[in-house]
Amino acid sequence: MPRPAIFRNLGTKLLALAIAIAVWFVFSAQRRERISERSYRIPLSVANVPLRAIIASPLPGFVDVRVRGPFTALRQLDPDKLEAVIDLTEAPRGEKIYRLAPEDVNVPEGVEVIAISPAETRLVLDATAEKSLPITANVTGKPAGGYEIAEVSVEPRVAFLVGPASALARMTSVTTDAVSADSRAATFSVPAAVLAEGPGLRIKQGQVVTVTVRLRPIPTPEPTPAPTKGRPLSAPARTATPAAGG
């Protein structure tokens, strides 16, 4: 007697049923799992900066995000792999406010971004320029008693900078970090770093210079002659003129 159709390929049908039950259990467990929220501080990056352009405004290094998702997914989330990105593809030069959206944060599947702070970032895009500028030494402190600074020299004298065109146009010189002459009693030379302060500014040549501070003794003023001591000179006697007709 032939077997009923329901019993044909029974092993295969039981396997398919087991797989279906397992899939249903996994997905239903995810739906039943409690939902959690967490906050993270993550780095803020800028991508696709246009050619021959440079960022000329300060940017926050980090943003705070709050995410929401299944407890297991959040527990397995690695905060070190999270990042918020501002995409500058085809961005125009000048100032613009960029708003961060949830899709700008690379969270894993099943996790959503529900808050970003700050949500907006001001960004100024400028043309890249180069400029040579003289270097001024920043000498601080007072030499030892009896000495003064006679001359300060820097070698090399010029630094080559790269940065935003508008910022370089306003600059007339760059300075070194502090070189202390405090309590010095002789000429000395020390290395010093050249400072390029400002968003996007970078020293291409002349990052470190040698600062020479020449000291000399303070000239001693010549003493003022002391007044002559003794009796004052008497005034010469006046000669009497005889009266007329005497």
Backbone as CSV, one residue per row, in Angstrom:
resi,resn,N_x,N_y,N_z,CA_x,CA_y,CA_z,C_x,C_y,C_z
1,MET,0.849,-1.200,0.000,0.000,0.000,0.000,0.889,1.255,0.000
2,PRO,0.653,2.153,-0.908,1.501,3.368,-0.981,1.311,4.262,0.245
3,ARG,2.424,4.945,0.608,2.384,5.842,1.764,1.674,7.137,1.385
4,PRO,0.939,7.730,2.356,0.286,9.020,2.069,1.315,10.073,1.681
5,ALA,0.873,11.034,0.873,1.791,12.074,0.381,2.410,12.881,1.504
6,ILE,1.694,12.993,2.609,2.213,13.812,3.717,3.474,13.227,4.326
7,PHE,3.616,11.888,4.173,4.780,11.243,4.763,5.954,11.122,3.793
8,ARG,5.738,11.577,2.573,6.844,11.513,1.605,7.881,12.604,1.936
9,ASN,9.165,12.262,1.808,10.264,13.187,2.126,10.085,13.773,3.523
10,LEU,9.761,12.939,4.441,9.454,13.399,5.794,10.654,14.073,6.448
11,GLY,11.826,13.538,6.223,13.027,14.125,6.828,13.257,15.560,6.372
12,THR,13.096,15.760,5.045,13.295,17.108,4.506,12.257,18.077,5.052
13,LYS,11.004,17.614,5.162,9.945,18.483,5.665,10.156,18.837,7.129
14,LEU,10.612,17.863,7.928,10.880,18.151,9.335,12.033,19.156,9.489
15,LEU,13.058,19.023,8.634,14.182,19.964,8.675,13.722,21.379,8.336
16,ALA,12.881,21.500,7.289,12.379,22.812,6.908,11.545,23.426,8.022
17,LEU,10.740,22.570,8.693,9.925,23.061,9.798,10.793,23.557,10.943
18,ALA,11.868,22.813,11.232,12.768,23.222,12.315,13.435,24.556,12.010
19,ILE,13.843,24.743,10.737,14.472,26.004,10.346,13.481,27.148,10.482
20,ALA,12.242,26.928,10.047,11.223,27.970,10.141,10.963,28.357,11.584
21,ILE,10.898,27.344,12.461,10.669,27.635,13.878,11.834,28.414,14.464
22,ALA,13.056,28.051,14.091,14.238,28.745,14.617,14.262,30.206,14.168
23,VAL,13.969,30.442,12.879,13.940,31.820,12.359,12.874,32.628,13.080
24,TRP,11.696,32.016,13.242,10.617,32.731,13.939,11.020,33.059,15.360
25,PHE,11.701,32.129,16.028,12.093,32.344,17.408,13.096,33.486,17.511
26,VAL,14.071,33.518,16.580,15.095,34.576,16.614,14.454,35.940,16.432
27,PHE,13.612,36.088,15.397,13.015,37.392,15.123,12.018,37.791,16.202
28,SER,11.283,36.856,16.710,10.323,37.198,17.762,11.047,37.554,19.049
29,ALA,12.207,36.927,19.290,12.990,37.272,20.472,13.506,38.698,20.374
30,GLN,13.926,39.106,19.162,14.381,40.479,18.975,13.259,41.468,19.235
31,ARG,12.044,41.104,18.820,10.910,42.007,19.052,10.550,42.055,20.527
32,ARG,10.754,40.949,21.223,10.424,40.909,22.633,11.506,41.531,23.503
33,GLU,12.741,41.658,22.982,13.851,42.175,23.781,13.598,43.632,24.150
34,ARG,13.987,44.002,25.351,13.737,45.371,25.798,14.601,46.364,25.019
35,ILE,14.044,47.540,24.801,14.732,48.595,24.051,15.459,49.505,25.035
36,SER,16.699,49.866,24.702,17.519,50.694,25.587,18.034,51.915,24.836
37,GLU,18.508,52.902,25.597,19.129,54.100,25.042,20.450,54.343,25.750
38,ARG,21.411,54.843,24.976,22.719,55.172,25.538,23.261,56.419,24.865
39,SER,24.159,57.099,25.582,24.799,58.308,25.049,26.292,58.060,24.897
40,TYR,26.855,58.641,23.831,28.285,58.503,23.558,28.835,59.842,23.089
41,ARG,30.110,60.064,23.353,30.852,61.186,22.749,31.746,60.596,21.671
42,ILE,31.528,61.041,20.420,32.224,60.423,19.293,32.946,61.503,18.479
43,PRO,34.002,61.136,17.754,34.742,62.131,16.963,33.927,62.660,15.784
44,LEU,34.193,63.929,15.451,33.575,64.571,14.284,34.634,64.693,13.192
45,SER,34.355,64.144,12.016,35.297,64.166,10.901,34.693,64.909,9.725
46,VAL,35.578,65.346,8.839,35.166,66.020,7.606,35.705,65.208,6.441
47,ALA,34.839,64.923,5.468,35.240,64.105,4.322,35.016,64.871,3.023
48,ASN,35.802,64.495,2.008,35.649,65.018,0.639,35.815,66.529,0.571
49,VAL,36.897,67.033,1.197,37.213,68.464,1.090,37.593,68.760,-0.357
50,PRO,36.990,69.785,-0.984,37.292,70.075,-2.393,38.769,70.368,-2.626
51,LEU,39.236,70.093,-3.824,40.620,70.317,-4.204,40.949,71.805,-4.105
52,ARG,42.166,72.107,-3.606,42.675,73.472,-3.439,41.785,74.314,-2.524
53,ALA,41.128,73.648,-1.591,40.332,74.335,-0.572,40.773,73.853,0.798
54,ILE,40.488,74.661,1.821,40.911,74.329,3.176,39.887,74.877,4.159
55,ILE,39.731,74.192,5.280,38.798,74.635,6.310,39.452,75.759,7.106
56,ALA,38.786,76.914,7.156,39.352,78.114,7.769,38.634,78.515,9.046
57,SER,37.912,77.595,9.661,37.185,77.896,10.899,37.407,76.771,11.892
58,PRO,37.335,77.075,13.192,37.495,76.002,14.184,36.332,75.026,14.133
59,LEU,36.644,73.762,14.358,35.623,72.711,14.362,35.671,71.971,15.688
60,PRO,34.512,71.594,16.224,34.537,70.758,17.433,35.144,69.397,17.123
61,GLY,35.946,68.907,18.026,36.566,67.604,17.799,35.618,66.446,18.038
62,PHE,34.557,66.698,18.827,33.623,65.632,19.185,32.193,66.160,19.175
63,VAL,31.260,65.240,19.054,29.841,65.543,19.235,29.257,64.480,20.161
64,ASP,28.186,64.837,20.845,27.485,63.895,21.717,26.279,63.330,20.980
65,VAL,26.148,62.016,20.979,25.013,61.373,20.317,24.291,60.476,21.311
66,ARG,22.995,60.352,21.111,22.195,59.409,21.891,21.567,58.430,20.922
67,VAL,21.747,57.136,21.206,21.270,56.086,20.316,20.239,55.224,21.036
68,ARG,19.427,54.546,20.229,18.347,53.710,20.760,18.321,52.394,19.993
69,GLY,18.103,51.297,20.711,18.042,50.008,20.051,17.904,48.877,21.045
70,PRO,17.868,47.631,20.560,17.774,46.474,21.444,18.940,46.434,22.425
71,PHE,18.662,45.942,23.624,19.685,45.920,24.671,20.931,45.151,24.220
72,THR,20.755,44.019,23.576,21.900,43.215,23.141,22.732,43.963,22.100
73,ALA,22.059,44.619,21.154,22.784,45.362,20.111,23.601,46.495,20.714
74,LEU,23.035,47.209,21.698,23.776,48.302,22.323,24.926,47.786,23.175
75,ARG,24.721,46.630,23.791,25.795,46.057,24.603,26.963,45.630,23.737
76,GLN,26.696,45.200,22.527,27.756,44.751,21.618,28.351,45.896,20.802
77,LEU,27.761,47.079,20.905,28.236,48.218,20.112,29.582,48.690,20.638
78,ASP,30.539,48.937,19.721,31.876,49.426,20.082,31.916,50.943,19.865
79,PRO,31.928,51.752,20.925,31.917,53.214,20.754,33.109,53.742,19.968
80,ASP,34.257,53.035,20.026,35.451,53.498,19.313,35.279,53.451,17.798
81,LYS,34.276,52.729,17.323,34.043,52.640,15.886,32.976,53.621,15.402
82,LEU,32.399,54.380,16.329,31.390,55.361,15.941,32.055,56.661,15.499
83,GLU,31.446,57.324,14.541,32.003,58.561,13.996,30.899,59.355,13.311
84,ALA,30.919,60.665,13.520,30.017,61.561,12.790,30.817,62.233,11.679
85,VAL,30.237,62.321,10.494,30.967,62.801,9.319,30.196,63.922,8.628
86,ILE,30.899,65.021,8.337,30.359,66.095,7.501,30.916,65.896,6.098
87,ASP,30.059,65.732,5.131,30.471,65.483,3.743,30.515,66.805,2.988
88,LEU,31.709,67.173,2.490,31.884,68.446,1.783,31.931,68.264,0.267
89,THR,31.385,67.209,-0.238,31.353,67.017,-1.687,30.633,68.179,-2.356
90,GLU,31.331,68.836,-3.305,30.792,69.979,-4.051,30.390,71.137,-3.139
91,ALA,31.025,71.257,-1.979,30.717,72.369,-1.070,31.287,73.669,-1.625
92,PRO,30.527,74.764,-1.575,31.028,76.051,-2.067,31.966,76.694,-1.053
93,ARG,32.824,77.589,-1.533,33.694,78.319,-0.612,32.891,79.395,0.105
94,GLY,33.338,79.693,1.310,32.617,80.655,2.125,32.069,79.993,3.378
95,GLU,31.218,80.722,4.074,30.652,80.226,5.332,29.331,79.515,5.094
96,LYS,29.151,78.406,5.805,27.912,77.648,5.686,27.655,76.886,6.984
97,ILE,26.381,76.746,7.328,25.988,75.971,8.494,25.614,74.564,8.033
98,TYR,26.290,73.559,8.585,26.014,72.164,8.241,25.264,71.511,9.394
99,ARG,24.150,70.889,9.070,23.329,70.211,10.073,23.611,68.705,10.013
100,LEU,23.940,68.156,11.161,24.206,66.723,11.253,22.894,65.947,11.346
101,ALA,22.752,64.942,10.511,21.560,64.094,10.492,21.918,62.710,11.041
102,PRO,20.913,61.933,11.458,21.205,60.589,11.983,22.004,59.728,11.009
103,GLU,21.775,59.895,9.711,22.509,59.076,8.744,23.984,59.474,8.633
104,ASP,24.378,60.577,9.260,25.788,60.981,9.265,26.595,60.262,10.335
105,VAL,25.939,59.423,11.128,26.608,58.650,12.176,26.556,57.173,11.791
106,ASN,27.688,56.507,11.831,27.777,55.121,11.338,27.408,54.115,12.419
107,VAL,26.137,54.081,12.792,25.684,53.100,13.781,25.363,51.784,13.081
108,PRO,25.454,50.648,13.786,25.133,49.351,13.169,23.635,49.201,12.921
109,GLU,23.290,48.203,12.123,21.890,47.942,11.800,21.108,47.605,13.064
110,GLY,19.905,48.136,13.163,19.063,47.906,14.322,19.192,48.965,15.387
111,VAL,20.194,49.864,15.246,20.403,50.959,16.204,20.115,52.270,15.484
112,GLU,19.379,53.146,16.132,19.045,54.434,15.530,19.578,55.579,16.375
113,VAL,19.940,56.666,15.691,20.414,57.872,16.367,19.209,58.765,16.622
114,ILE,18.982,59.128,17.878,17.806,59.930,18.207,18.160,61.359,18.603
115,ALA,19.452,61.658,18.848,19.845,63.028,19.205,21.323,63.228,18.917
116,ILE,21.664,64.447,18.424,23.056,64.836,18.167,23.258,66.235,18.737
117,SER,24.343,66.436,19.480,24.636,67.754,20.042,26.136,68.047,19.948
118,PRO,26.514,69.184,19.321,25.642,70.150,18.665,25.114,69.598,17.340
119,ALA,23.897,69.977,17.026,23.280,69.469,15.799,23.736,70.251,14.576
120,GLU,24.268,71.468,14.786,24.715,72.304,13.666,26.168,72.706,13.880
121,THR,26.903,72.812,12.785,28.307,73.193,12.838,28.580,74.267,11.796
122,ARG,29.173,75.371,12.244,29.567,76.447,11.317,30.911,76.093,10.704
123,LEU,30.992,76.203,9.392,32.215,75.833,8.683,32.507,76.860,7.602
124,VAL,33.753,77.308,7.555,34.202,78.263,6.533,35.215,77.563,5.638
125,LEU,34.942,77.568,4.363,35.824,76.946,3.376,36.516,78.054,2.589
126,ASP,37.857,77.994,2.531,38.639,79.045,1.872,39.604,78.413,0.881
127,ALA,40.150,79.259,0.003,41.162,78.791,-0.944,42.486,78.575,-0.216
128,THR,43.276,77.618,-0.678,44.591,77.359,-0.103,45.618,78.311,-0.706
129,ALA,46.479,78.884,0.156,47.519,79.808,-0.306,48.813,79.504,0.426
130,GLU,49.912,80.096,-0.077,51.231,79.952,0.536,51.844,81.334,0.720
131,LYS,52.673,81.471,1.780,53.269,82.779,2.052,54.518,82.615,2.914
132,SER,55.541,83.448,2.625,56.749,83.498,3.442,56.633,84.668,4.413
133,LEU,56.938,84.424,5.678,56.797,85.464,6.698,58.036,85.506,7.583
134,PRO,58.446,86.718,8.007,59.581,86.812,8.936,59.219,86.245,10.303
135,ILE,60.242,85.746,10.999,60.051,85.119,12.304,60.544,86.065,13.396
136,THR,59.727,86.282,14.402,60.083,87.108,15.554,60.207,86.220,16.779
137,ALA,61.324,86.370,17.503,61.538,85.558,18.707,60.751,86.149,19.880
138,ASN,60.143,85.277,20.655,59.392,85.684,21.835,60.272,85.452,23.068
139,VAL,61.059,86.474,23.425,61.996,86.370,24.548,61.320,86.909,25.799
140,THR,61.322,86.117,26.861,60.688,86.508,28.115,61.713,86.495,29.247
141,GLY,61.338,87.090,30.376,62.192,87.071,31.558,63.218,88.190,31.565
142,LYS,63.887,88.345,32.704,64.866,89.405,32.918,66.223,88.793,33.195
143,PRO,67.264,89.238,32.481,68.599,88.683,32.733,69.060,88.940,34.164
144,ALA,70.178,88.320,34.520,70.741,88.491,35.856,71.103,89.948,36.092
145,GLY,71.218,90.300,37.372,71.533,91.683,37.710,72.812,92.159,37.050
146,GLY,72.766,93.347,36.487,73.934,93.925,35.829,74.021,93.619,34.351
147,TYR,73.040,92.857,33.803,73.060,92.514,32.378,71.758,92.935,31.713
148,GLU,71.844,93.183,30.422,70.676,93.528,29.627,70.777,92.869,28.262
149,ILE,69.625,92.764,27.574,69.598,92.159,26.238,70.075,93.192,25.230
150,ALA,71.116,92.824,24.501,71.657,93.727,23.490,71.074,93.458,22.113
151,GLU,70.832,92.159,21.802,70.362,91.806,20.460,69.739,90.415,20.485
152,VAL,68.711,90.216,19.670,68.072,88.919,19.505,68.047,88.590,18.012
153,SER,68.514,87.403,17.652,68.516,86.990,16.250,67.899,85.607,16.115
154,VAL,67.353,85.338,14.924,66.689,84.067,14.631,67.270,83.505,13.341
155,GLU,67.533,82.222,13.328,68.060,81.553,12.135,67.359,80.211,11.947
156,PRO,66.706,79.959,10.814,66.481,80.884,9.702,65.527,82.014,10.073
157,ARG,65.550,83.053,9.260,64.780,84.249,9.587,63.349,84.208,9.062
158,VAL,63.086,83.294,8.108,61.790,83.281,7.423,61.169,81.894,7.520
159,ALA,59.847,81.854,7.689,59.091,80.602,7.685,58.160,80.587,6.481
160,PHE,57.945,79.384,5.929,57.076,79.209,4.766,55.787,78.558,5.238
161,LEU,54.658,79.270,5.085,53.377,78.817,5.606,52.412,78.442,4.500
162,VAL,51.518,77.505,4.823,50.420,77.105,3.954,49.145,77.208,4.777
163,GLY,48.077,77.745,4.168,46.832,77.852,4.915,45.773,78.629,4.160
164,PRO,44.702,79.025,4.851,43.625,79.785,4.207,44.138,81.116,3.664
165,ALA,43.748,81.441,2.445,44.239,82.655,1.800,43.880,83.902,2.587
166,SER,42.672,83.973,3.122,42.251,85.181,3.844,43.061,85.362,5.124
167,ALA,43.380,84.273,5.826,44.162,84.376,7.054,45.605,84.779,6.758
168,LEU,46.207,84.198,5.739,47.593,84.547,5.389,47.709,85.990,4.932
169,ALA,46.684,86.515,4.272,46.734,87.898,3.791,46.827,88.887,4.946
170,ARG,46.283,88.530,6.110,46.307,89.445,7.257,47.577,89.325,8.091
171,MET,48.373,88.299,7.859,49.545,88.055,8.697,50.766,88.782,8.159
172,THR,51.546,89.385,9.075,52.777,90.078,8.696,54.021,89.401,9.254
173,SER,53.857,88.507,10.236,54.996,87.789,10.811,54.469,86.622,11.635
174,VAL,55.383,85.747,12.033,55.060,84.665,12.962,56.056,84.732,14.112
175,THR,55.706,84.135,15.225,56.558,84.196,16.406,56.921,82.802,16.884
176,THR,57.921,82.736,17.742,58.341,81.458,18.312,57.638,81.248,19.652
177,ASP,57.763,80.032,20.173,57.310,79.847,21.542,58.276,80.569,22.482
178,ALA,57.941,80.662,23.752,58.685,81.499,24.689,60.122,81.007,24.869
179,VAL,61.066,81.958,24.813,62.483,81.696,25.100,62.828,82.534,26.327
180,SER,63.183,81.886,27.422,63.406,82.588,28.680,64.849,83.077,28.794
181,ALA,64.981,84.376,29.094,66.294,84.958,29.393,66.435,85.203,30.886
182,ASP,65.540,84.638,31.678,65.506,84.887,33.110,66.789,84.394,33.779
183,SER,67.437,85.310,34.527,68.649,85.029,35.316,69.857,84.678,34.456
184,ARG,69.780,84.896,33.172,70.935,84.630,32.308,71.982,85.723,32.498
185,ALA,73.266,85.300,32.411,74.360,86.263,32.577,75.355,86.180,31.431
186,ALA,74.985,85.481,30.348,75.868,85.361,29.190,75.024,85.109,27.953
187,THR,75.576,85.401,26.799,74.904,85.158,25.530,74.592,83.665,25.376
188,PHE,73.418,83.341,24.846,73.030,81.932,24.708,72.211,81.743,23.439
189,SER,72.170,80.489,22.957,71.384,80.089,21.789,70.584,78.846,22.150
190,VAL,69.297,78.835,21.760,68.425,77.689,22.049,67.524,77.438,20.850
191,PRO,67.088,76.177,20.632,66.095,75.913,19.591,64.710,76.335,20.075
192,ALA,63.868,76.746,19.128,62.502,77.165,19.466,61.579,76.802,18.318
193,ALA,60.355,76.434,18.663,59.349,76.088,17.658,58.645,77.353,17.184
194,VAL,58.372,77.397,15.899,57.627,78.517,15.322,56.134,78.196,15.403
195,LEU,55.353,79.170,15.840,53.928,78.967,16.054,53.124,79.517,14.887
196,ALA,52.192,78.704,14.397,51.251,79.142,13.365,49.862,78.947,13.943
197,GLU,49.341,79.965,14.591,48.084,79.849,15.312,46.917,80.256,14.429
198,GLY,45.980,79.347,14.272,44.804,79.630,13.458,44.354,78.373,12.741
199,PRO,43.051,78.232,12.516,42.534,77.050,11.824,43.122,76.902,10.427
200,GLY,43.634,75.735,10.125,44.135,75.442,8.791,45.544,75.910,8.510
201,LEU,46.166,76.670,9.410,47.521,77.172,9.164,48.547,76.086,9.477
202,ARG,49.548,76.002,8.611,50.582,74.977,8.787,51.908,75.526,8.299
203,ILE,52.967,75.269,9.064,54.309,75.692,8.672,54.937,74.601,7.827
204,LYS,55.233,74.929,6.587,55.790,73.951,5.666,57.306,73.882,5.781
205,GLN,57.943,75.031,5.983,59.396,75.086,6.167,59.696,76.074,7.289
206,GLY,60.671,75.713,8.139,61.054,76.595,9.239,60.286,76.323,10.511
207,GLN,59.943,75.044,10.753,59.181,74.724,11.959,59.985,74.958,13.233
208,VAL,61.313,74.724,13.170,62.181,74.912,14.334,63.329,75.827,13.940
209,VAL,63.590,76.826,14.768,64.657,77.792,14.488,65.598,77.856,15.684
210,THR,66.742,78.531,15.484,67.684,78.779,16.569,67.607,80.244,16.963
211,VAL,67.308,80.486,18.212,67.201,81.857,18.728,68.470,82.158,19.525
212,THR,69.164,83.234,19.154,70.363,83.667,19.866,70.073,84.987,20.564
213,VAL,70.311,85.005,21.869,70.094,86.215,22.678,71.458,86.678,23.186
214,ARG,71.876,87.859,22.703,73.185,88.405,23.108,72.985,89.354,24.283
215,LEU,73.720,89.083,25.355,73.646,89.916,26.549,74.905,90.764,26.682
216,ARG,74.781,91.854,27.388,75.931,92.724,27.665,75.763,93.333,29.052
217,PRO,76.898,93.712,29.661,76.789,94.374,30.962,76.100,95.733,30.805
218,ILE,75.326,96.073,31.779,74.691,97.392,31.763,75.770,98.434,32.009
219,PRO,75.907,99.427,31.119,76.956,100.446,31.305,76.806,101.152,32.658
220,THR,77.961,101.354,33.321,77.959,102.060,34.612,78.077,103.549,34.354
221,PRO,77.152,104.342,34.851,77.253,105.792,34.598,78.468,106.393,35.297
222,GLU,79.115,107.391,34.662,80.278,108.055,35.253,79.847,108.849,36.476
223,PRO,80.675,108.810,37.545,80.302,109.524,38.776,80.295,111.031,38.569
224,THR,79.381,111.718,39.236,79.297,113.180,39.175,80.343,113.766,40.113
225,PRO,81.158,114.730,39.656,82.199,115.320,40.533,81.576,115.916,41.792
226,ALA,82.228,115.653,42.957,81.732,116.186,44.221,82.085,117.659,44.333
227,PRO,81.253,118.456,44.995,81.564,119.893,45.158,82.827,120.088,46.005
228,THR,83.663,121.197,45.722,84.917,121.493,46.429,84.635,121.980,47.834
229,LYS,85.304,121.332,48.808,85.115,121.726,50.199,86.137,122.802,50.598
230,GLY,85.829,123.669,51.565,86.737,124.730,52.043,86.022,126.049,52.200
231,ARG,86.802,127.075,52.587,86.209,128.393,52.767,85.867,128.991,51.441
232,PRO,84.716,129.647,51.373,84.357,130.285,50.106,85.265,131.457,49.823
233,LEU,85.524,131.667,48.561,86.380,132.789,48.170,85.679,134.099,48.466
234,SER,86.442,135.050,49.104,85.852,136.366,49.423,85.812,137.220,48.186
235,ALA,84.823,138.058,48.133,84.688,138.957,46.988,85.786,140.002,47.020
236,PRO,86.318,140.403,45.887,87.404,141.445,45.872,86.921,142.768,46.480
237,ALA,87.857,143.440,47.239,87.509,144.720,47.880,87.273,145.784,46.842
238,ARG,86.300,146.617,47.122,85.985,147.699,46.199,86.839,148.919,46.570
239,THR,87.415,149.587,45.594,88.265,150.767,45.816,87.402,152.010,45.887
240,ALA,87.577,152.802,46.975,86.766,154.008,47.135,87.257,155.077,46.177
241,THR,86.346,155.763,45.595,86.681,156.853,44.663,86.649,158.167,45.427
242,PRO,87.793,158.935,45.419,87.818,160.211,46.172,86.772,161.174,45.639
243,ALA,86.199,161.937,46.576,85.183,162.926,46.202,85.811,164.070,45.451
244,ALA,85.109,164.591,44.528,85.617,165.704,43.695,85.736,166.966,44.543
245,GLY,86.859,167.704,44.374,87.077,169.002,45.077,87.529,168.817,46.477
246,GLY,88.051,167.663,46.948,88.463,167.458,48.312,89.828,167.972,48.624
